[in-house]
Amino acid sequence: MNDKTTAPDTPAALHARIVSVEDVMSDTRILRLELAQRQPFKFRAGQYAHLRLGDWPARPYSIASAPGDDFIEFHIRSAGQGGLSDALTSETRPGSEIIIEGPFGHSYWRGGARPLLALAGGLGVAPVKSILEAHLATAGAAPCHLYWGVRSEEQLYLDRHFRVLGQKHPHFSYIPVLSDAAVDARLRRGFVSDALAEDFSHIGDFDIYLAGPPPMVAATLPALLDLGADKERIFSDAWQSKEATVKEDTAKEGKAP
């Protein structure tokens, strides 16, 4: 899996302010930021940044907006432990000041003429959103497919967004996959790797972007290789586990790795 490429940009710590807050689920908030004096934040689609609010130590969050957007977008889920993620989902409002440092990460969009396959688990859809929007904005973009795995339909908080993208771009397909066996049968059930294997017999021609919790990434990688994926064209910055996130949020000294 290609996750050791040298980062393309030099990280910098910059002052920003929140321009909008959108609560998309009971525990999840979308924050949109702009830098002081509206200066641009240089990053590549799929990268992440460290956010710092008040005295909380910095933590990494994936960038969900595409390069060139008027704002920098983050999707934050509360950890329920009183840490930084909880503060970002409960204490922020338009005008709140925040420090952003970055960019970081190797799972950024490579461009080119190869078709694109994006596999996301849960909030791992945030960097995938950035990658897809950058890809689809390219003239003559190759076909691309998004498989988004969540437990229940209520967690598909970007469902309408991706369906609209599909209407605008006929070469883009969006496949939500629900792991809860008790859900409505009108949507695909199981895991993204199962749905992928049902739809493709060989994926060696694809650039593949994989984002989600580490167990999901670890379980999906062998399935990709079984379908003939080129391991040098699989890109992933695996998310930390919830336990690691909670530990980071409750620690009162040091930066998140």
Backbone bond lengths (Angstrom), bond angles and torsions (degrees), N, CA, C in turn:
res aa  C-N    CA-C-N  psi(-1)  N-CA   C-N-CA  omega(-1)  CA-C   N-CA-C  phi
1 M - - - 1.462 - - 1.512 108.61 -
2 N 1.313 117.03 133.14 1.455 121.41 -174.92 1.520 109.56 -85.56
3 D 1.350 117.08 93.15 1.459 120.26 179.29 1.519 111.44 -132.36
4 K 1.324 118.14 19.85 1.456 121.15 -175.82 1.527 112.99 -123.22
5 T 1.326 116.25 16.24 1.453 119.90 178.28 1.519 109.95 -66.91
6 T 1.331 117.58 142.81 1.453 120.96 177.50 1.519 109.86 -60.58
7 A 1.342 116.80 134.18 1.456 121.16 179.19 1.526 109.81 -60.66
8 P 1.338 117.53 140.51 1.455 120.38 -171.26 1.516 114.97 -82.09
9 D 1.318 118.75 -15.24 1.451 121.03 -173.70 1.524 110.56 -132.61
10 T 1.339 115.77 154.18 1.455 121.26 177.85 1.522 109.24 -85.29
11 P 1.351 118.78 121.25 1.461 120.17 -178.89 1.528 111.69 -64.13
12 A 1.326 115.00 147.93 1.456 121.57 177.08 1.518 108.51 -142.17
13 A 1.341 117.48 146.17 1.464 123.11 176.92 1.526 108.39 -95.86
14 L 1.333 116.73 124.69 1.454 121.66 -172.82 1.524 110.79 -134.38
15 H 1.324 116.50 149.79 1.453 121.90 175.65 1.522 110.15 -81.91
16 A 1.327 115.85 138.08 1.460 121.23 179.09 1.523 109.08 -141.36
17 R 1.312 115.33 167.23 1.459 120.29 173.57 1.524 108.62 -133.40
18 I 1.317 115.56 151.45 1.457 121.64 -179.98 1.523 108.99 -80.91
19 V 1.330 117.19 127.63 1.454 121.14 -179.54 1.531 112.08 -101.96
20 S 1.344 117.89 -22.40 1.462 119.58 176.36 1.520 110.37 -156.02
21 V 1.324 114.39 151.46 1.464 123.28 178.93 1.521 107.68 -129.65
22 E 1.330 116.81 129.87 1.467 121.13 179.32 1.520 109.49 -133.66
23 D 1.319 116.71 115.58 1.461 121.24 177.31 1.524 108.60 -86.25
24 V 1.328 116.74 108.72 1.463 121.36 -174.07 1.521 112.80 -97.78
25 M 1.340 117.13 -20.46 1.456 122.93 172.21 1.523 106.59 -145.19
26 S 1.325 116.52 171.92 1.463 119.63 -177.28 1.519 112.08 -62.58
27 D 1.330 117.71 -24.95 1.466 120.36 -178.14 1.533 112.44 -119.82
28 T 1.324 118.41 10.15 1.463 120.93 -173.22 1.520 110.95 -132.73
29 R 1.313 115.60 133.61 1.463 122.49 -177.55 1.524 109.68 -130.60
30 I 1.328 115.64 139.15 1.458 121.58 172.14 1.518 108.43 -98.45
31 L 1.337 116.24 123.78 1.456 122.83 176.55 1.519 109.13 -109.03
32 R 1.308 115.95 135.23 1.471 120.98 174.46 1.523 107.88 -119.24
33 L 1.331 115.12 127.87 1.458 122.62 -173.60 1.520 110.65 -118.83
34 E 1.333 115.34 157.50 1.453 120.90 166.16 1.520 108.16 -135.53
35 L 1.318 116.61 147.49 1.452 121.54 -179.26 1.517 111.08 -75.00
36 A 1.332 115.48 159.19 1.455 120.68 176.19 1.521 109.84 -55.08
37 Q 1.315 115.52 137.47 1.463 122.96 -179.11 1.528 111.98 60.13
38 R 1.329 115.12 19.28 1.471 123.20 175.11 1.522 112.50 56.64
39 Q 1.312 115.57 32.79 1.463 119.20 176.32 1.522 109.83 -71.05
40 P 1.322 118.28 152.91 1.470 120.41 -178.06 1.524 111.39 -74.09
41 F 1.325 115.69 149.82 1.469 122.22 172.98 1.519 106.79 -108.71
42 K 1.319 116.48 113.94 1.456 121.34 -174.17 1.530 110.65 -86.94
43 F 1.317 115.43 122.68 1.457 121.64 177.35 1.516 108.35 -156.86
44 R 1.325 115.73 170.72 1.453 121.21 175.44 1.531 108.93 -111.03
45 A 1.311 115.25 144.96 1.461 120.59 -177.88 1.524 110.35 -54.40
46 G 1.337 116.37 126.59 1.457 122.14 -179.64 1.519 114.19 105.90
47 Q 1.343 117.33 -9.62 1.464 119.90 -179.65 1.530 111.48 -82.32
48 Y 1.326 115.54 176.00 1.462 120.52 178.65 1.518 109.40 -131.92
49 A 1.332 115.28 170.96 1.460 121.81 179.17 1.520 108.81 -138.15
50 H 1.326 115.91 160.80 1.458 121.79 171.90 1.522 108.64 -93.38
51 L 1.318 116.56 134.16 1.457 122.02 175.48 1.521 109.36 -110.83
52 R 1.323 115.78 144.07 1.470 121.03 177.28 1.521 108.28 -135.81
53 L 1.323 115.52 128.26 1.459 122.74 -179.55 1.518 108.90 -125.89
54 G 1.336 117.10 121.35 1.462 120.62 179.31 1.511 111.60 57.95
55 D 1.335 116.03 -131.48 1.468 121.59 -177.92 1.522 113.09 -90.43
56 W 1.335 117.73 -0.65 1.456 119.13 -179.65 1.528 110.11 -69.84
57 P 1.331 117.19 138.06 1.470 119.31 174.39 1.522 110.78 -64.38
58 A 1.319 115.98 151.68 1.464 121.16 -177.03 1.519 111.11 -64.77
59 R 1.338 115.57 149.58 1.460 122.66 176.23 1.516 109.19 -137.72
60 P 1.332 117.84 151.42 1.473 120.01 179.85 1.521 112.55 -82.91
61 Y 1.336 114.89 138.70 1.463 122.12 174.80 1.533 108.15 -139.33
62 S 1.310 116.06 138.11 1.464 120.79 179.92 1.515 111.07 -70.16
63 I 1.327 115.52 144.10 1.464 121.60 176.59 1.524 107.96 -86.54
64 A 1.337 115.90 125.27 1.461 120.49 -176.21 1.519 113.34 -99.45
65 S 1.322 117.60 -14.74 1.463 120.89 178.37 1.520 109.49 -84.25
66 A 1.312 115.85 163.36 1.467 120.92 177.84 1.526 109.66 -92.54
67 P 1.319 118.33 149.73 1.462 120.33 174.81 1.533 110.21 -54.62
68 G 1.332 115.87 137.10 1.452 119.91 -178.84 1.507 114.63 94.44
69 D 1.350 118.06 -11.17 1.462 120.05 174.88 1.527 109.92 -65.17
70 D 1.321 116.54 161.88 1.462 121.09 -179.01 1.522 112.68 -76.30
71 F 1.323 118.27 -7.64 1.457 122.94 -177.04 1.525 108.93 -144.14
72 I 1.341 115.89 167.22 1.465 122.77 175.16 1.522 106.33 -110.39
73 E 1.308 117.37 122.45 1.462 121.89 -171.61 1.524 111.68 -108.99
74 F 1.355 115.02 137.04 1.459 122.07 176.52 1.519 109.37 -132.14
75 H 1.335 116.19 143.61 1.457 122.31 175.82 1.532 107.10 -110.08
76 I 1.318 116.68 117.95 1.467 121.94 -172.65 1.521 109.75 -117.18
77 R 1.313 116.68 129.97 1.469 121.53 175.39 1.521 109.67 -111.07
78 S 1.323 116.45 133.04 1.452 121.55 178.34 1.525 110.41 -65.36
79 A 1.336 116.43 135.61 1.463 120.90 176.71 1.517 111.77 -90.34
80 G 1.333 117.11 -11.11 1.459 120.79 178.92 1.514 114.10 70.73
81 Q 1.333 117.31 21.89 1.465 121.26 -176.69 1.533 112.49 -122.58
82 G 1.335 116.90 9.98 1.452 119.26 177.10 1.508 114.81 76.23
83 G 1.338 118.83 20.60 1.459 122.24 -178.11 1.518 112.68 -100.42
84 L 1.326 115.71 -159.75 1.457 121.27 -175.12 1.525 112.15 -60.66
85 S 1.320 117.91 -45.02 1.467 119.24 -179.38 1.520 111.21 -60.43
86 D 1.332 117.52 -38.41 1.462 120.68 176.63 1.522 110.86 -64.80
87 A 1.332 116.60 -41.08 1.465 120.01 178.71 1.528 110.86 -63.89
88 L 1.322 117.01 -40.91 1.466 120.20 -179.22 1.526 112.05 -67.76
89 T 1.334 117.11 -28.78 1.462 120.10 -178.68 1.521 113.10 -92.18
90 S 1.319 118.10 -7.40 1.471 119.29 -177.15 1.527 114.37 -128.03
91 E 1.326 117.39 -28.04 1.461 119.73 -172.63 1.525 114.03 -105.92
92 T 1.309 117.75 -9.02 1.467 120.12 -177.06 1.522 110.99 -87.13
93 R 1.319 115.00 153.19 1.459 122.54 177.41 1.524 107.65 -154.80
94 P 1.322 118.20 163.52 1.464 118.60 176.17 1.527 111.50 -53.34
95 G 1.318 114.69 130.12 1.453 120.60 -177.52 1.512 113.80 101.70
96 S 1.344 117.67 -16.05 1.465 120.60 178.27 1.525 109.70 -62.24
97 E 1.330 115.67 139.52 1.462 120.19 179.36 1.523 110.34 -93.67
98 I 1.314 115.44 146.86 1.459 121.37 -175.31 1.526 108.42 -151.64
99 I 1.320 116.19 152.74 1.462 121.41 175.85 1.527 108.21 -102.76
100 I 1.330 116.08 132.35 1.455 121.25 176.43 1.523 108.63 -120.74
101 E 1.315 115.72 132.28 1.464 121.32 179.20 1.520 109.29 -126.56
102 G 1.307 115.99 131.77 1.454 119.60 179.59 1.519 111.01 162.20
103 P 1.321 116.98 -169.46 1.468 126.25 7.59 1.526 112.42 -89.97
104 F 1.346 114.14 163.73 1.454 122.43 175.41 1.527 108.56 -133.12
105 G 1.319 116.00 164.91 1.459 120.78 171.69 1.516 113.67 106.52
106 H 1.331 114.30 149.39 1.456 122.47 -176.12 1.525 113.08 -109.21
107 S 1.331 116.83 -9.23 1.460 119.65 -176.38 1.525 110.40 -90.77
108 Y 1.326 115.49 56.15 1.455 119.96 -178.92 1.526 110.23 -99.56
109 W 1.320 115.64 157.25 1.468 122.04 -177.19 1.521 111.14 -62.20
110 R 1.326 116.00 128.58 1.462 121.96 -178.07 1.522 113.79 -89.41
111 G 1.316 118.56 -15.29 1.451 119.79 -176.58 1.521 111.02 71.17
112 G 1.311 116.57 -160.26 1.449 120.07 178.32 1.521 112.81 91.68
113 A 1.332 115.66 -177.46 1.460 121.79 -172.44 1.524 113.67 -96.96
114 R 1.340 117.86 -2.06 1.459 119.61 -178.58 1.527 110.39 -71.72
115 P 1.348 118.29 144.58 1.463 119.92 174.22 1.526 109.62 -64.44
116 L 1.322 115.29 156.36 1.471 121.44 -171.97 1.521 110.06 -117.78
117 L 1.325 114.98 137.27 1.456 122.50 175.81 1.517 107.90 -125.47
118 A 1.334 117.29 121.27 1.462 122.41 -179.04 1.523 109.23 -116.41
119 L 1.335 115.89 126.87 1.460 122.29 179.36 1.517 108.01 -121.58
120 A 1.338 117.17 121.22 1.459 121.61 -176.19 1.519 110.34 -127.69
121 G 1.332 115.32 141.90 1.451 121.65 173.57 1.514 109.41 -118.37
122 G 1.331 117.23 122.19 1.459 121.07 177.33 1.511 112.92 59.46
123 L 1.336 115.71 -129.43 1.461 121.44 -178.74 1.526 112.07 -73.10
124 G 1.318 117.40 -3.43 1.454 120.79 172.50 1.520 112.12 -63.32
125 V 1.325 116.67 -7.50 1.457 120.41 177.13 1.527 111.56 -69.57
126 A 1.332 118.58 -18.50 1.470 120.86 -176.66 1.534 112.32 -61.17
127 P 1.343 120.05 -56.74 1.460 118.29 178.52 1.522 113.00 -66.44
128 V 1.321 116.84 -29.89 1.462 120.76 177.67 1.529 110.32 -65.05
129 K 1.322 116.98 -38.25 1.476 121.10 176.23 1.530 109.98 -57.65
130 S 1.322 116.68 -45.22 1.455 121.39 178.96 1.528 110.91 -60.36
131 I 1.325 116.30 -46.26 1.467 121.29 -179.03 1.521 111.12 -62.72
132 L 1.329 117.07 -46.27 1.461 120.42 -178.26 1.527 111.82 -63.97
133 E 1.334 116.56 -42.00 1.458 119.23 -178.83 1.534 110.85 -66.08
134 A 1.332 116.95 -38.66 1.461 119.58 176.49 1.527 110.66 -65.22
135 H 1.328 116.50 -42.17 1.466 121.21 -179.94 1.524 111.05 -63.52
136 L 1.328 116.75 -46.97 1.463 120.58 -175.49 1.520 112.57 -70.92
137 A 1.329 116.62 -20.86 1.466 120.07 178.27 1.523 112.33 -78.70
138 T 1.323 116.73 -8.27 1.461 121.49 -179.28 1.522 110.63 -85.13
139 A 1.312 116.25 128.48 1.465 120.33 -179.79 1.527 110.17 -59.15
140 G 1.326 115.90 132.13 1.456 120.53 178.54 1.512 113.48 69.69
141 A 1.335 117.16 27.29 1.461 121.49 -177.48 1.528 110.96 -58.16
142 A 1.325 115.24 142.95 1.458 121.06 178.50 1.533 110.19 -70.49
143 P 1.334 117.50 162.17 1.466 120.01 178.10 1.522 111.71 -56.79
144 C 1.335 115.51 147.74 1.467 119.84 178.00 1.521 109.56 -143.46
145 H 1.327 115.34 152.65 1.453 122.46 -175.09 1.522 109.01 -136.43
146 L 1.319 116.53 135.74 1.463 122.37 176.20 1.520 109.63 -116.52
147 Y 1.336 115.98 124.07 1.458 123.14 169.36 1.518 107.15 -110.64
148 W 1.342 116.20 116.91 1.473 121.08 -176.65 1.525 108.75 -116.51
149 G 1.322 116.40 113.12 1.447 121.22 -178.66 1.515 112.45 -99.93
150 V 1.337 116.05 128.47 1.468 123.05 174.89 1.526 107.58 -140.01
151 R 1.335 115.67 173.27 1.465 118.78 179.79 1.528 112.02 -77.60
152 S 1.348 116.74 -46.14 1.460 120.43 -174.23 1.512 110.41 -135.45
153 E 1.327 116.02 162.09 1.462 121.43 -176.33 1.527 111.47 -61.72
154 E 1.325 117.84 -30.34 1.458 121.43 -179.38 1.526 112.25 -62.94
155 Q 1.321 117.26 -20.62 1.465 120.80 -178.69 1.530 112.85 -86.92
156 L 1.307 116.76 -0.47 1.471 120.73 177.98 1.532 109.19 -85.15
157 Y 1.318 116.24 64.41 1.470 120.58 -171.99 1.530 113.34 -71.60
158 L 1.332 117.32 -12.79 1.469 120.93 176.26 1.534 111.64 -110.39
159 D 1.312 116.51 18.21 1.461 120.73 -175.39 1.534 111.31 -56.87
160 R 1.312 117.50 -49.44 1.466 120.38 -178.94 1.529 111.06 -63.80
161 H 1.323 116.98 -39.18 1.459 121.04 179.81 1.533 110.83 -57.57
162 F 1.332 116.50 -47.32 1.467 119.29 -177.51 1.523 112.05 -73.58
163 R 1.320 117.64 -31.19 1.467 118.93 176.93 1.533 110.73 -67.82
164 V 1.330 116.57 -36.87 1.467 120.08 175.85 1.529 110.25 -65.53
165 L 1.339 116.92 -41.20 1.465 119.66 176.16 1.522 111.15 -58.80
166 G 1.327 115.60 -40.30 1.458 119.85 179.06 1.518 112.80 -63.77
167 Q 1.343 116.93 -33.97 1.457 120.87 177.70 1.531 111.28 -70.70
168 K 1.333 115.90 -34.67 1.462 120.12 -179.13 1.525 112.40 -79.27
169 H 1.341 116.15 -28.35 1.462 120.68 -174.19 1.534 108.92 -127.33
170 P 1.314 118.31 96.29 1.477 121.21 -177.44 1.527 113.85 -59.69
171 H 1.336 118.19 -21.14 1.461 120.57 -179.21 1.532 111.79 -88.60
172 F 1.345 116.75 7.90 1.469 121.29 175.94 1.523 109.80 -109.98
173 S 1.334 117.18 129.80 1.461 121.07 176.23 1.525 110.01 -120.91
174 Y 1.320 115.02 140.17 1.469 122.89 -176.54 1.515 108.74 -120.93
175 I 1.343 116.50 122.25 1.459 121.78 -177.47 1.523 109.19 -126.17
176 P 1.346 118.67 100.41 1.463 120.16 173.29 1.522 110.47 -78.13
177 V 1.325 116.16 142.57 1.469 121.33 -177.44 1.518 108.32 -132.13
178 L 1.334 116.74 126.24 1.458 122.19 -176.83 1.519 110.23 -107.60
179 S 1.329 116.35 129.82 1.465 120.01 -178.17 1.517 112.61 -86.80
180 D 1.336 118.75 -14.83 1.462 122.24 179.59 1.524 108.83 -75.63
181 A 1.332 116.32 116.04 1.470 120.45 -174.35 1.522 112.77 -69.46
182 A 1.350 118.43 -12.89 1.455 120.66 -175.93 1.521 112.60 -93.35
183 V 1.312 118.37 3.51 1.461 120.81 -173.60 1.521 111.97 -81.63
184 D 1.320 114.09 172.84 1.460 122.85 179.95 1.533 110.32 -57.29
185 A 1.314 116.22 129.58 1.469 121.03 -175.51 1.524 113.55 -71.81
186 R 1.334 118.05 -6.24 1.467 118.88 -178.57 1.523 112.05 -69.99
187 L 1.340 118.07 -15.75 1.457 121.44 176.42 1.525 109.93 -108.84
188 R 1.322 115.85 159.00 1.461 120.40 -179.45 1.525 109.98 -65.02
189 R 1.339 115.93 144.25 1.464 121.43 179.24 1.511 110.39 -114.71
190 G 1.333 115.20 158.22 1.455 121.00 175.58 1.510 111.74 106.62
191 F 1.335 116.26 -140.22 1.459 122.01 -178.51 1.531 109.75 -118.03
192 V 1.327 115.78 158.57 1.466 119.23 -176.71 1.527 111.26 -60.71
193 S 1.328 116.99 -35.23 1.468 119.20 -179.81 1.530 111.00 -65.34
194 D 1.343 117.25 -35.21 1.466 120.58 177.49 1.526 110.81 -67.62
195 A 1.337 115.73 -44.92 1.465 119.54 179.69 1.523 110.93 -62.74
196 L 1.319 115.93 -39.66 1.467 120.41 179.49 1.522 110.83 -62.41
197 A 1.340 116.32 -43.94 1.460 120.40 -179.08 1.523 111.84 -65.92
198 E 1.333 117.10 -28.03 1.462 120.45 176.70 1.527 111.61 -71.97
199 D 1.336 116.35 -28.14 1.462 120.84 -173.61 1.531 114.12 -96.84
200 F 1.342 116.98 -25.05 1.468 120.65 -175.25 1.531 109.91 -132.99
201 S 1.308 114.96 140.77 1.468 119.62 174.62 1.529 111.04 -99.17
202 H 1.339 116.65 -19.84 1.465 120.91 -179.76 1.528 108.95 -152.30
203 I 1.357 116.85 132.57 1.469 120.47 -176.98 1.531 110.68 -127.78
204 G 1.323 116.90 26.47 1.458 120.62 -176.93 1.513 114.77 -66.78
205 D 1.342 117.90 -17.55 1.460 120.64 -177.91 1.527 112.80 -90.84
206 F 1.330 117.55 -3.71 1.465 120.72 -173.26 1.528 112.84 -91.97
207 D 1.346 115.14 146.72 1.454 121.11 157.47 1.520 106.37 -84.90
208 I 1.341 117.20 128.81 1.461 121.28 -172.17 1.517 109.99 -118.60
209 Y 1.334 115.94 128.47 1.466 122.66 177.82 1.520 107.92 -116.47
210 L 1.318 115.23 124.50 1.458 122.71 -172.23 1.517 109.14 -123.72
211 A 1.337 117.68 123.08 1.461 121.35 -177.23 1.521 110.31 -142.91
212 G 1.323 115.71 133.66 1.456 120.69 179.65 1.507 110.45 161.90
213 P 1.331 117.85 -173.29 1.463 121.11 177.84 1.524 111.05 -59.82
214 P 1.332 118.51 146.35 1.472 120.85 -178.85 1.528 115.22 -50.24
215 P 1.354 119.92 -40.79 1.474 117.61 178.39 1.523 112.55 -61.98
216 M 1.332 116.53 -36.89 1.468 119.95 178.46 1.525 110.49 -66.19
217 V 1.338 116.08 -43.93 1.466 120.29 179.57 1.524 109.90 -62.76
218 A 1.337 116.89 -45.44 1.463 121.18 -178.09 1.531 111.66 -63.71
219 A 1.328 116.58 -36.42 1.464 119.99 -178.93 1.527 111.89 -76.18
220 T 1.325 116.85 -28.78 1.463 120.99 -175.59 1.515 112.40 -82.22
221 L 1.319 117.56 -33.62 1.466 121.09 -175.22 1.526 113.07 -55.94
222 P 1.334 121.03 -48.12 1.474 119.14 179.06 1.528 112.57 -61.22
223 A 1.335 116.07 -35.00 1.464 118.86 178.87 1.521 111.02 -65.12
224 L 1.324 117.01 -36.56 1.465 120.48 177.72 1.530 110.75 -64.87
225 L 1.321 115.96 -43.43 1.463 120.01 -179.70 1.526 111.04 -66.45
226 D 1.325 116.20 -35.14 1.467 119.93 177.48 1.531 111.28 -63.78
227 L 1.337 116.47 -27.76 1.460 120.77 179.11 1.529 111.97 -90.23
228 G 1.329 116.34 9.94 1.454 120.34 174.60 1.504 115.59 86.46
229 A 1.353 117.52 18.48 1.459 119.62 179.04 1.526 110.79 -63.39
230 D 1.315 116.12 145.26 1.461 122.35 173.97 1.526 107.65 -80.01
231 K 1.325 117.84 113.22 1.470 119.99 -174.16 1.521 112.53 -63.19
232 E 1.332 117.47 -20.63 1.467 120.56 176.89 1.527 111.94 -79.88
233 R 1.332 116.64 -7.64 1.474 120.28 178.89 1.518 110.73 -116.58
234 I 1.334 116.64 24.38 1.465 122.10 171.80 1.522 107.16 -107.81
235 F 1.322 116.60 123.85 1.461 121.45 -175.40 1.525 109.65 -122.00
236 S 1.344 115.69 129.50 1.463 119.33 -177.20 1.515 110.93 -157.21
237 D 1.326 115.62 134.56 1.459 123.46 164.59 1.523 105.11 -112.50
238 A 1.322 117.53 92.47 1.462 120.66 -173.88 1.515 111.08 -61.57
239 W 1.325 115.00 134.72 1.463 120.15 177.98 1.506 110.52 -68.04
240 Q 1.340 114.37 156.61 1.456 119.11 175.06 1.520 109.72 -74.81
241 S 1.323 114.88 157.12 1.451 119.72 176.37 1.524 109.59 -70.78
242 K 1.327 116.89 161.36 1.465 120.89 177.92 1.520 110.57 -59.48
243 E 1.357 116.74 -37.83 1.463 119.23 -179.26 1.525 111.17 -62.46
244 A 1.349 116.79 -41.19 1.457 119.68 179.18 1.520 110.44 -67.32
245 T 1.337 116.03 -37.62 1.458 119.95 179.84 1.515 110.78 -63.95
246 V 1.338 116.80 -44.35 1.454 120.55 179.42 1.514 110.45 -62.25
247 K 1.338 116.92 -41.85 1.455 120.83 179.54 1.519 110.48 -61.17
248 E 1.336 116.37 -41.68 1.466 120.34 178.93 1.515 110.72 -65.16
249 D 1.323 116.26 -45.05 1.449 120.09 -175.17 1.517 111.86 -64.24
250 T 1.337 117.54 -35.04 1.453 120.05 -175.07 1.524 112.31 -89.85
251 A 1.343 116.25 -12.38 1.465 118.72 175.69 1.521 109.27 -70.40
252 K 1.295 117.17 141.83 1.452 121.02 -176.03 1.515 112.73 -108.36
253 E 1.308 117.54 9.59 1.451 118.46 174.92 1.520 108.77 -148.89
254 G 1.338 114.63 153.13 1.461 120.37 179.53 1.505 112.45 86.43
255 K 1.318 115.88 162.04 1.462 122.88 179.76 1.509 110.76 -97.71
256 A 1.307 115.12 154.97 1.461 119.16 172.15 1.521 108.93 -66.45
257 P 1.316 117.96 142.50 1.466 119.61 179.34 1.516 111.22 -68.71
